[in-house]
Amino acid sequence: MSESAESNHRVSLAICVMLCLLVGFQASQATLAGLQGWYQTIEKPAWSLQAWIFAPLWNVIAIFMGSALWLIWKADSTSRSKALILFAFNLVFFGAWSWIFFVFRQPLWALICAVISSLALILTIAAARKIKYVPALLFGCLIWGIYSSALSYSVWKSADLPPNAASDDIHISLDSDLPNQN
């Protein structure tokens, strides 16, 4: 490989990793905002991660994702375009989960987001299965997707709902003069 080609590979690897780190950074900022109050007060499952682990974990996942993106980008595979589109789709939902869960405090929507992200990752792994190292790198990210799905589900199911908002006990009155009959 020529010196110029090797330099181009380094630059493109750096760009891919930086892109994913940027998404991870914005997600970690949202996470930190939520960890300072809300996350400490909600009912969490016994298996939930300690608050301090989120930021470093985001960085590791982002480096794995950036490396996988670079390998997909430089591959001469017929499924490269499909894998890139699926990867981009996953990256959007991957970054959005922290905002939805920690900032907007919407565990049901975070669950939907995490499931979509995980499905996009599974499809990306399938599309890039013949590209060396990509499935292994993205498998680690998939573990995070499964964890964030499970955490979102657990928090959603244990969340205190406002009065009269339980899904099996919703009463709608079109007449504002009448009290809500339970």
GROMACS elastic network, one bead per residue, 0.5 to 0.9 nm:
[ bonds ]
;  ai    aj funct       b0    kb
    1     4     6  0.82230   500
    1     5     6  0.62846   500
    1     6     6  0.63691   500
    2     5     6  0.52213   500
    2     6     6  0.61601   500
    2     7     6  0.85347   500
    3     6     6  0.51093   500
    3     7     6  0.60894   500
    3     8     6  0.86175   500
    4     7     6  0.50460   500
    4     8     6  0.61867   500
    4     9     6  0.86625   500
    5     9     6  0.62134   500
    5    10     6  0.87079   500
    6     9     6  0.50346   500
    6    10     6  0.63163   500
    6    11     6  0.86984   500
    7    10     6  0.51125   500
    7    11     6  0.62338   500
    7    12     6  0.86402   500
    8    11     6  0.50832   500
    8    12     6  0.60765   500
    8    13     6  0.84636   500
    9    12     6  0.51793   500
    9    13     6  0.60087   500
    9    14     6  0.84955   500
    9    70     6  0.87782   500
    9    74     6  0.84083   500
   10    13     6  0.50950   500
   10    14     6  0.60913   500
   10    15     6  0.86163   500
   11    14     6  0.50600   500
   11    15     6  0.61786   500
   11    16     6  0.86772   500
   12    15     6  0.50226   500
   12    16     6  0.61726   500
   12    17     6  0.85830   500
   12    70     6  0.69130   500
   12    73     6  0.87834   500
   12    74     6  0.88483   500
   13    16     6  0.51835   500
   13    17     6  0.61264   500
   13    18     6  0.84096   500
   13    66     6  0.74690   500
   13    67     6  0.68033   500
   13    69     6  0.84374   500
   13    70     6  0.54665   500
   13    71     6  0.83621   500
   14    17     6  0.52015   500
   14    18     6  0.58700   500
   14    19     6  0.84379   500
   14    66     6  0.82816   500
   14    67     6  0.88420   500
   14    70     6  0.86680   500
   15    18     6  0.50658   500
   15    19     6  0.60139   500
   15    20     6  0.86711   500
   15    66     6  0.82255   500
   15    70     6  0.84735   500
   16    19     6  0.51953   500
   16    20     6  0.64495   500
   16    21     6  0.86143   500
   16    63     6  0.88807   500
   16    65     6  0.83920   500
   16    67     6  0.69072   500
   16    68     6  0.86135   500
   16    69     6  0.61934   500
   16    70     6  0.56746   500
   16    73     6  0.88715   500
   17    20     6  0.52498   500
   17    21     6  0.60037   500
   17    22     6  0.84857   500
   17    62     6  0.69890   500
   17    63     6  0.56443   500
   17    64     6  0.80724   500
   17    65     6  0.72811   500
   17    67     6  0.61084   500
   17    68     6  0.88792   500
   17    69     6  0.79175   500
   17    70     6  0.77283   500
   18    22     6  0.59107   500
   18    23     6  0.85752   500
   18    62     6  0.84616   500
   18    63     6  0.81952   500
   18    66     6  0.71659   500
   19    22     6  0.51123   500
   19    23     6  0.64595   500
   19    24     6  0.86406   500
   19    62     6  0.85347   500
   19    66     6  0.70619   500
   20    23     6  0.50730   500
   20    24     6  0.60542   500
   20    25     6  0.84240   500
   20    59     6  0.87696   500
   20    61     6  0.86349   500
   20    63     6  0.68808   500
   20    64     6  0.87513   500
   20    65     6  0.64341   500
   20    66     6  0.52845   500
   20    69     6  0.87105   500
   20    91     6  0.77360   500
   21    25     6  0.57874   500
   21    26     6  0.85074   500
   21    58     6  0.81805   500
   21    59     6  0.63916   500
   21    60     6  0.88971   500
   21    61     6  0.86393   500
   21    62     6  0.50778   500
   21    63     6  0.66396   500
   21    65     6  0.87677   500
   21    66     6  0.75382   500
   22    26     6  0.62457   500
   22    27     6  0.84984   500
   22    62     6  0.83321   500
   23    26     6  0.53232   500
   23    27     6  0.61852   500
   23    28     6  0.85849   500
   23    62     6  0.76725   500
   23    91     6  0.75768   500
   23    92     6  0.82148   500
   23    94     6  0.82280   500
   23    95     6  0.56297   500
   23    96     6  0.89678   500
   24    28     6  0.59863   500
   24    29     6  0.85943   500
   24    55     6  0.84861   500
   24    58     6  0.55235   500
   24    59     6  0.62625   500
   24    61     6  0.79551   500
   24    62     6  0.57743   500
   24    94     6  0.84526   500
   24    95     6  0.65208   500
   25    29     6  0.62078   500
   25    30     6  0.87130   500
   25    55     6  0.82086   500
   25    58     6  0.75932   500
   25    59     6  0.75504   500
   25    62     6  0.87859   500
   25    95     6  0.89146   500
   26    29     6  0.51103   500
   26    30     6  0.64675   500
   26    31     6  0.86510   500
   26    95     6  0.72963   500
   26    98     6  0.87846   500
   26    99     6  0.88267   500
   27    30     6  0.51568   500
   27    31     6  0.61296   500
   27    32     6  0.86484   500
   27    55     6  0.87008   500
   27    58     6  0.78102   500
   27    94     6  0.83285   500
   27    95     6  0.53726   500
   27    96     6  0.70921   500
   27    97     6  0.76830   500
   27    98     6  0.53673   500
   27    99     6  0.66958   500
   28    32     6  0.59798   500
   28    33     6  0.84857   500
   28    54     6  0.72644   500
   28    55     6  0.54354   500
   28    56     6  0.87855   500
   28    58     6  0.66972   500
   28    59     6  0.86289   500
   28    95     6  0.89410   500
   28    98     6  0.73286   500
   29    32     6  0.51359   500
   29    33     6  0.62807   500
   29    34     6  0.87845   500
   29    55     6  0.84039   500
   29    98     6  0.86001   500
   29    99     6  0.87993   500
   30    33     6  0.51530   500
   30    34     6  0.64337   500
   30    35     6  0.86777   500
   30    98     6  0.57926   500
   30    99     6  0.53514   500
   30   100     6  0.87968   500
   30   101     6  0.88241   500
   30   102     6  0.63057   500
   30   103     6  0.59795   500
   31    34     6  0.51907   500
   31    35     6  0.60126   500
   31    36     6  0.87547   500
   31    54     6  0.74406   500
   31    55     6  0.76846   500
   31    98     6  0.55959   500
   31    99     6  0.71768   500
   31   101     6  0.82369   500
   31   102     6  0.55442   500
   31   103     6  0.73472   500
   32    36     6  0.63574   500
   32    51     6  0.86081   500
   32    54     6  0.84203   500
   32    55     6  0.77508   500
   32   102     6  0.81134   500
   33    36     6  0.57080   500
   33    37     6  0.77602   500
   33    38     6  0.87830   500
   33   102     6  0.70518   500
   33   103     6  0.66713   500
   34    37     6  0.60056   500
   34    38     6  0.56325   500
   34    39     6  0.59157   500
   34    40     6  0.85919   500
   34    98     6  0.86040   500
   34    99     6  0.86705   500
   34   101     6  0.81164   500
   34   103     6  0.55133   500
   34   104     6  0.87313   500
   34   105     6  0.81043   500
   35    38     6  0.62873   500
   35    39     6  0.50097   500
   35    40     6  0.64161   500
   35    51     6  0.64633   500
   35    52     6  0.87868   500
   35   102     6  0.71846   500
   36    39     6  0.72078   500
   36    40     6  0.72111   500
   37    40     6  0.55900   500
   37    41     6  0.66903   500
   38    41     6  0.53268   500
   38    42     6  0.64007   500
   38   102     6  0.75485   500
   38   103     6  0.88107   500
   38   105     6  0.79903   500
   39    42     6  0.55380   500
   39    43     6  0.83878   500
   39    44     6  0.83811   500
   39    51     6  0.81494   500
   39   102     6  0.71810   500
   39   105     6  0.89658   500
   40    43     6  0.83576   500
   40    44     6  0.88565   500
   40    51     6  0.82006   500
   41    44     6  0.88266   500
   42   155     6  0.74947   500
   42   158     6  0.86483   500
   42   159     6  0.74954   500
   43   154     6  0.86745   500
   43   155     6  0.65781   500
   43   158     6  0.65794   500
   43   159     6  0.72062   500
   44    47     6  0.81111   500
   44    48     6  0.64069   500
   44   151     6  0.76492   500
   44   154     6  0.69900   500
   44   155     6  0.59859   500
   44   158     6  0.79535   500
   45    48     6  0.55154   500
   45   151     6  0.74768   500
   45   154     6  0.66355   500
   45   155     6  0.77005   500
   46    49     6  0.86255   500
   47   151     6  0.89007   500
   48    51     6  0.88961   500
   48   147     6  0.86932   500
   48   151     6  0.69711   500
   49    52     6  0.82786   500
   49    53     6  0.67886   500
   49    54     6  0.76871   500
   50    53     6  0.58778   500
   50    54     6  0.76906   500
   51    54     6  0.60228   500
   51    55     6  0.84978   500
   52    55     6  0.68052   500
   52    56     6  0.79405   500
   53    56     6  0.57873   500
   53    57     6  0.59870   500
   53    58     6  0.86159   500
   54    57     6  0.51607   500
   54    58     6  0.61179   500
   54    59     6  0.88538   500
   55    58     6  0.52018   500
   55    59     6  0.66208   500
   56    59     6  0.51802   500
   56    60     6  0.64839   500
   56    61     6  0.87621   500
   57    60     6  0.51765   500
   57    61     6  0.61559   500
   57    62     6  0.84682   500
   58    61     6  0.51788   500
   58    62     6  0.59936   500
   58    63     6  0.86376   500
   59    62     6  0.50228   500
   59    63     6  0.62042   500
   59    64     6  0.86598   500
   60    63     6  0.52003   500
   60    64     6  0.63036   500
   60    65     6  0.86215   500
   61    64     6  0.50903   500
   61    65     6  0.60776   500
   61    66     6  0.85105   500
   61   137     6  0.87363   500
   61   138     6  0.86636   500
   61   140     6  0.72735   500
   61   141     6  0.58802   500
   61   144     6  0.81566   500
   62    66     6  0.59294   500
   62    67     6  0.84455   500
   62   141     6  0.84944   500
   63    66     6  0.50283   500
   63    67     6  0.60613   500
   63    68     6  0.85052   500
   64    67     6  0.51931   500
   64    68     6  0.61682   500
   64    69     6  0.85697   500
   64   134     6  0.89692   500
   64   137     6  0.53990   500
   64   138     6  0.69074   500
   64   140     6  0.77824   500
   64   141     6  0.75029   500
   65    68     6  0.50361   500
   65    69     6  0.60094   500
   65    70     6  0.85666   500
   65    87     6  0.88505   500
   65    91     6  0.87033   500
   65   134     6  0.88125   500
   65   137     6  0.68128   500
   65   138     6  0.64276   500
   65   141     6  0.72464   500
   66    70     6  0.61801   500
   66    71     6  0.86651   500
   67    70     6  0.51359   500
   67    71     6  0.62983   500
   67    72     6  0.86930   500
   67   134     6  0.80609   500
   67   137     6  0.76179   500
   68    71     6  0.50858   500
   68    72     6  0.61772   500
   68    73     6  0.84919   500
   68   133     6  0.74174   500
   68   134     6  0.50074   500
   68   135     6  0.81242   500
   68   136     6  0.88629   500
   68   137     6  0.60937   500
   68   138     6  0.68107   500
   69    72     6  0.51234   500
   69    73     6  0.59962   500
   69    74     6  0.87082   500
   69    83     6  0.89635   500
   69    84     6  0.74394   500
   69    87     6  0.74302   500
   69   134     6  0.80769   500
   70    74     6  0.62220   500
   70    75     6  0.84948   500
   71    74     6  0.54271   500
   71    75     6  0.60628   500
   71   131     6  0.71880   500
   71   132     6  0.77948   500
   71   133     6  0.79503   500
   71   134     6  0.67787   500
   72    75     6  0.52107   500
   72    76     6  0.84613   500
   72    77     6  0.82273   500
   72    80     6  0.61407   500
   72    81     6  0.87779   500
   72    83     6  0.71318   500
   72    84     6  0.69618   500
   72   128     6  0.69591   500
   72   131     6  0.68781   500
   72   134     6  0.73460   500
   73    76     6  0.84491   500
   73    80     6  0.69989   500
   73    81     6  0.85964   500
   73    84     6  0.72890   500
   74    77     6  0.88700   500
   74    80     6  0.86949   500
   75    78     6  0.88637   500
   75    80     6  0.67956   500
   75   131     6  0.68725   500
   76    79     6  0.86642   500
   76    80     6  0.71828   500
   76   131     6  0.89036   500
   77    80     6  0.51908   500
   77    81     6  0.85069   500
   77   128     6  0.82178   500
   77   130     6  0.81229   500
   77   131     6  0.76508   500
   78    81     6  0.74588   500
   78    82     6  0.84881   500
   79    82     6  0.53216   500
   79    83     6  0.60849   500
   79    84     6  0.86198   500
   79   127     6  0.58447   500
   79   128     6  0.67557   500
   80    83     6  0.51040   500
   80    84     6  0.60846   500
   80    85     6  0.86541   500
   80   127     6  0.75820   500
   80   128     6  0.70640   500
   81    84     6  0.51031   500
   81    85     6  0.62194   500
   81    86     6  0.86124   500
   82    85     6  0.52463   500
   82    86     6  0.61941   500
   82    87     6  0.84619   500
   82   124     6  0.78158   500
   82   127     6  0.66955   500
   82   128     6  0.86216   500
   83    86     6  0.51482   500
   83    87     6  0.59027   500
   83    88     6  0.85487   500
   83   123     6  0.77960   500
   83   124     6  0.50531   500
   83   125     6  0.77791   500
   83   126     6  0.83252   500
   83   127     6  0.52775   500
   83   128     6  0.59039   500
   84    88     6  0.61130   500
   84    89     6  0.85617   500
   84   124     6  0.77491   500
   85    88     6  0.51573   500
   85    89     6  0.62182   500
   85    90     6  0.86515   500
   85   124     6  0.84338   500
   86    89     6  0.50122   500
   86    90     6  0.61655   500
   86    91     6  0.85756   500
   86   120     6  0.57083   500
   86   121     6  0.72564   500
   86   123     6  0.68621   500
   86   124     6  0.54386   500
   86   127     6  0.85287   500
   87    90     6  0.50765   500
   87    91     6  0.60979   500
   87    92     6  0.87757   500
   87   120     6  0.69880   500
   87   121     6  0.68343   500
   87   123     6  0.86975   500
   87   124     6  0.59153   500
   88    92     6  0.63621   500
   88    93     6  0.88632   500
   88   120     6  0.89403   500
   89    92     6  0.54378   500
   89    93     6  0.66573   500
   89    94     6  0.85942   500
   89   116     6  0.89059   500
   89   117     6  0.74979   500
   89   120     6  0.66751   500
   89   121     6  0.87984   500
   90    93     6  0.52794   500
   90    94     6  0.57746   500
   90    95     6  0.84937   500
   90   116     6  0.75224   500
   90   118     6  0.73713   500
   90   119     6  0.81495   500
   90   120     6  0.52091   500
   90   121     6  0.60768   500
   90   124     6  0.84253   500
   91    95     6  0.60828   500
   91    96     6  0.84703   500
   91   117     6  0.75057   500
   91   120     6  0.89552   500
   91   121     6  0.89787   500
   92    95     6  0.53659   500
   92    96     6  0.61753   500
   92    97     6  0.88500   500
   92   117     6  0.80757   500
   93    97     6  0.61377   500
   93   113     6  0.58235   500
   93   114     6  0.69518   500
   93   116     6  0.70584   500
   93   117     6  0.52532   500
   93   118     6  0.89617   500
   93   120     6  0.89861   500
   94    97     6  0.56774   500
   94    98     6  0.79514   500
   94   113     6  0.77264   500
   94   114     6  0.69981   500
   94   116     6  0.89320   500
   94   117     6  0.57966   500
   94   118     6  0.85047   500
   94   145     6  0.79143   500
   95    98     6  0.65020   500
   95    99     6  0.76045   500
   96    99     6  0.53487   500
   96   100     6  0.62186   500
   96   101     6  0.85839   500
   96   110     6  0.82648   500
   96   113     6  0.73936   500
   96   114     6  0.88520   500
   97   100     6  0.51674   500
   97   101     6  0.59179   500
   97   102     6  0.81833   500
   97   109     6  0.84880   500
   97   110     6  0.54487   500
   97   111     6  0.81685   500
   97   113     6  0.59749   500
   97   114     6  0.63255   500
   97   117     6  0.87511   500
   97   148     6  0.82072   500
   98   101     6  0.51240   500
   98   102     6  0.54420   500
   98   103     6  0.71471   500
   98   104     6  0.88563   500
   98   110     6  0.77783   500
   99   102     6  0.55441   500
   99   104     6  0.62119   500
   99   105     6  0.81058   500
   99   110     6  0.84600   500
  100   103     6  0.59708   500
  100   105     6  0.61230   500
  100   106     6  0.57338   500
  100   107     6  0.73437   500
  100   109     6  0.67352   500
  100   110     6  0.53967   500
  100   113     6  0.82472   500
  101   104     6  0.60504   500
  101   106     6  0.53078   500
  101   107     6  0.54112   500
  101   108     6  0.84942   500
  101   109     6  0.76856   500
  101   110     6  0.52211   500
  101   111     6  0.84083   500
  101   152     6  0.73634   500
  102   105     6  0.52321   500
  102   106     6  0.78207   500
  102   107     6  0.85709   500
  103   106     6  0.82832   500
  104   107     6  0.87725   500
  105   109     6  0.89688   500
  105   110     6  0.84051   500
  106   109     6  0.55054   500
  106   110     6  0.60669   500
  106   111     6  0.86242   500
  106   152     6  0.85671   500
  106   156     6  0.78834   500
  107   111     6  0.59515   500
  107   112     6  0.86196   500
  107   151     6  0.84254   500
  107   153     6  0.68066   500
  107   154     6  0.85169   500
  107   155     6  0.62806   500
  107   157     6  0.87722   500
  107   159     6  0.85886   500
  108   111     6  0.50163   500
  108   112     6  0.64231   500
  108   113     6  0.86554   500
  108   152     6  0.66147   500
  108   153     6  0.67780   500
  108   155     6  0.84861   500
  108   156     6  0.56495   500
  108   157     6  0.86357   500
  109   112     6  0.50377   500
  109   113     6  0.61010   500
  109   114     6  0.85523   500
  109   152     6  0.84220   500
  110   114     6  0.60045   500
  110   115     6  0.85008   500
  110   148     6  0.82097   500
  110   149     6  0.75743   500
  110   152     6  0.60037   500
  110   153     6  0.84528   500
  111   114     6  0.50997   500
  111   115     6  0.61110   500
  111   116     6  0.85767   500
  111   148     6  0.74035   500
  111   149     6  0.50762   500
  111   150     6  0.76709   500
  111   151     6  0.80593   500
  111   153     6  0.58945   500
  111   156     6  0.82661   500
  112   115     6  0.51985   500
  112   116     6  0.62021   500
  112   117     6  0.85665   500
  112   149     6  0.78132   500
  112   152     6  0.87462   500
  113   116     6  0.52067   500
  113   117     6  0.61242   500
  113   118     6  0.86025   500
  113   149     6  0.82108   500
  114   118     6  0.60240   500
  114   119     6  0.85242   500
  114   145     6  0.58171   500
  114   146     6  0.75176   500
  114   147     6  0.88609   500
  114   148     6  0.61800   500
  114   149     6  0.51384   500
  114   150     6  0.89353   500
  114   152     6  0.81279   500
  115   118     6  0.50258   500
  115   119     6  0.60807   500
  115   120     6  0.85069   500
  115   145     6  0.72027   500
  115   146     6  0.76374   500
  115   148     6  0.86200   500
  115   149     6  0.60558   500
  116   119     6  0.51180   500
  116   120     6  0.61167   500
  116   121     6  0.85471   500
  117   120     6  0.51047   500
  117   121     6  0.61683   500
  117   122     6  0.87175   500
  117   142     6  0.86253   500
  117   145     6  0.67681   500
  118   122     6  0.61957   500
  118   123     6  0.86231   500
  118   141     6  0.85403   500
  118   142     6  0.59698   500
  118   143     6  0.86810   500
  118   144     6  0.86261   500
  118   145     6  0.51737   500
  118   146     6  0.67742   500
  118   149     6  0.83945   500
  119   122     6  0.50642   500
  119   123     6  0.62268   500
  119   124     6  0.84977   500
  119   142     6  0.88701   500
  119   145     6  0.89317   500
  120   123     6  0.50933   500
  120   124     6  0.60075   500
  120   125     6  0.85632   500
  121   125     6  0.60504   500
  121   126     6  0.84827   500
  121   138     6  0.71031   500
  121   139     6  0.82808   500
  121   141     6  0.79129   500
  121   142     6  0.64086   500
  121   145     6  0.84567   500
  122   125     6  0.51133   500
  122   126     6  0.62028   500
  122   127     6  0.86301   500
  122   138     6  0.85428   500
  122   139     6  0.84110   500
  122   142     6  0.74112   500
  123   127     6  0.60508   500
  123   128     6  0.84911   500
  124   127     6  0.50219   500
  124   128     6  0.59788   500
  124   129     6  0.81527   500
  124   135     6  0.84619   500
  124   138     6  0.83589   500
  125   128     6  0.51361   500
  125   129     6  0.55072   500
  125   134     6  0.70849   500
  125   135     6  0.51657   500
  125   136     6  0.86699   500
  125   138     6  0.67102   500
  125   139     6  0.77735   500
  126   129     6  0.50820   500
  126   130     6  0.85079   500
  126   135     6  0.78815   500
  127   130     6  0.79596   500
  127   131     6  0.89677   500
  128   131     6  0.53949   500
  128   132     6  0.84996   500
  128   134     6  0.66065   500
  128   135     6  0.69542   500
  129   132     6  0.76333   500
  129   133     6  0.86417   500
  129   134     6  0.69618   500
  129   135     6  0.58003   500
  130   133     6  0.87527   500
  130   134     6  0.82190   500
  130   135     6  0.83827   500
  131   134     6  0.58628   500
  131   135     6  0.77334   500
  132   135     6  0.76200   500
  132   136     6  0.86111   500
  133   136     6  0.53720   500
  133   137     6  0.61763   500
  133   138     6  0.86536   500
  134   137     6  0.51579   500
  134   138     6  0.60612   500
  134   139     6  0.83724   500
  135   138     6  0.52127   500
  135   139     6  0.58463   500
  135   140     6  0.88855   500
  136   139     6  0.50930   500
  136   140     6  0.68933   500
  137   140     6  0.58286   500
  137   141     6  0.71309   500
  138   142     6  0.61566   500
  138   143     6  0.87301   500
  139   143     6  0.63579   500
  139   144     6  0.88381   500
  140   143     6  0.52068   500
  140   144     6  0.67550   500
  140   145     6  0.89229   500
  141   144     6  0.51198   500
  141   145     6  0.63636   500
  141   146     6  0.88059   500
  142   146     6  0.61820   500
  142   147     6  0.84867   500
  143   146     6  0.51532   500
  143   147     6  0.61659   500
  143   148     6  0.86387   500
  144   148     6  0.60174   500
  144   149     6  0.84113   500
  145   148     6  0.51819   500
  145   149     6  0.60720   500
  145   150     6  0.85821   500
  146   149     6  0.50526   500
  146   150     6  0.61537   500
  146   151     6  0.85656   500
  147   150     6  0.51046   500
  147   151     6  0.60372   500
  147   152     6  0.84662   500
  148   151     6  0.50266   500
  148   152     6  0.59376   500
  148   153     6  0.84118   500
  149   152     6  0.51886   500
  149   153     6  0.61044   500
  149   154     6  0.85724   500
  150   153     6  0.50785   500
  150   154     6  0.60490   500
  150   155     6  0.85698   500
  151   154     6  0.51049   500
  151   155     6  0.60925   500
  151   156     6  0.83759   500
  152   155     6  0.52667   500
  152   156     6  0.59352   500
  152   157     6  0.85334   500
  153   156     6  0.50577   500
  153   157     6  0.60713   500
  153   158     6  0.85744   500
  154   157     6  0.52492   500
  154   158     6  0.61973   500
  154   159     6  0.84473   500
  155   158     6  0.51893   500
  155   159     6  0.57605   500
  156   159     6  0.52095   500
  156   160     6  0.87011   500
  157   160     6  0.86372   500
  158   161     6  0.89045   500
  160   163     6  0.89903   500
  161   164     6  0.80231   500
  161   165     6  0.59020   500
  161   166     6  0.63609   500
  162   165     6  0.54491   500
  162   166     6  0.77381   500
  163   166     6  0.75641   500
  164   167     6  0.85974   500
  164   169     6  0.61228   500
  164   170     6  0.57609   500
  164   171     6  0.71990   500
  164   180     6  0.89772   500
  164   182     6  0.82516   500
  165   168     6  0.82400   500
  165   169     6  0.65686   500
  165   170     6  0.56352   500
  165   171     6  0.84226   500
  166   169     6  0.51644   500
  166   170     6  0.62862   500
  167   170     6  0.60893   500
  169   182     6  0.78759   500
  170   182     6  0.86964   500
  171   180     6  0.68734   500
  171   181     6  0.72943   500
  171   182     6  0.72402   500
  172   180     6  0.74968   500
  173   176     6  0.67928   500
  173   178     6  0.74601   500
  173   179     6  0.80398   500
  173   180     6  0.65397   500
  173   181     6  0.85439   500
  174   177     6  0.89761   500
  174   178     6  0.86797   500
  175   178     6  0.58299   500
  175   179     6  0.86147   500
  176   179     6  0.74605   500
  176   180     6  0.89525   500
  178   181     6  0.83384   500
